[in-house]
Amino acid sequence: MHKNRTRLALLFFGLVGLMVVGCGDGSSAKSDGKMTIAVIPKGTMHQFWKSVEAGVRQAEGELGSIEVIWKGPLREDDRESQIKTVDDMITRGVDGIVLAPLDDTALRGVVREATRSGIPVVVIDSALKGDDHVSFVATENYAGGQMAADALAERLDGKGKVVLLRYIEGSASTGNREQGFLDKIKEYSEIEVVSSNQYGGPGTESAYQASENLLSRFDNGDGTLGIDGVFAVNEPCSFGMLRALQDTGYAGKVAFVAFDAGEKQTEALKNGQIDAIVVQRPARMGYLGVETLVKHLRGEKVEKRIDTGSVVCTKANMGQPEVQELLNPPLAGRARGRTGVATPTTKPASVRR
């Protein structure tokens, strides 16, 4: 009896030792050999995130031996929901997390907890304070804001009054974008920013209402506006502002630079109601976020910061194939191949490296 107990005890501690070693080196202990990766976006409703998911699914199909859990909040201001999702994935014991944090501070604690639990985190899209994550894969948003400022100044011939429609407080990606715009526009001495403190909020409806209120402040009452140009910093803000300009009859009469493409924004670019769209590469961001985490889990060295790039799209260049693909990015679920993004032999430009 005593010998049997001793053998059982040795077997138990031996198994525990193997599990600790397996968790410690970042490898998966799952019986099927697959690593489980949770990808947690800021939201799931807008085209941008559907394109990020398309890149994620392509990576899942191409990199081999991984399984992706895609889960995020519906609203892009639901910090508590996103924190709970990260907590749930820690409890579930996933091998790694790819996270687009809604807030650069609020998500810091739960990311630290994941890291302490032996679950590495790659941050995408929007920066997170601290250094508890493996890598940051995103657009260089400050530079993107500067590109928007140059595009708006070019449309205005370097003079006029402009407004900035911000997104939400705490979002590092759009905050950097806004600051890049404001810093760059100062270089144009004859351009005055007459409003820069209005926030569109997390959805298209809130952005539409904020845009209406902003335009009404500068409506001269005679069919003219007291502003010459507008910059809206992301997809919901751009769509909300476009609707407000269309409904008030000022679309095409005011210089308008948008950030992030959607079907309506692309149509407006073609018909002259939007002058330029600064477009990110969301599918590439999703793909590289997963790929970077997988490389880390397999013991490979990864870069601490990876810039996924952005492009200024105008009516003049929108016919170019690569620009067309950025304006009409691959979306999750679109039947274009086994991963829903592209055929196995051809990666879209937004993911191609």
Secondary structure, 3 states (H helix, E strand, C coil): CHHHHHHHHHHHHHHHHHHHHHHHCCCCCCCCCCEEEEEECCCCCCHHHHHHHHHHHHHHHHHCCEEEEECCCCCCCCHHHHHHHHHHHHHHCCCEEEECCCCCCCCHHHHHHHHHCCCCEEEECCCCCCCCCCEEEECCHHHHHHHHHHHHHHHCCCEEEEEEEECCCCCHHHHHHHHHHHHHHCCCCEEEEEEEEEECCCCHHHHHHHHHHHHHHCECCCCCECCCEEEECCHHHHHHHHHHHHHHCCCCCCEEEEECCCHHHHHHHHHCCCCEEEEECHHHHHHHHHHHHHHHHCCCCCCCEEECCEEEECCCCCCCHHHHHHHCCCCCCCCCCCCCCCCCCCCCCCCCC
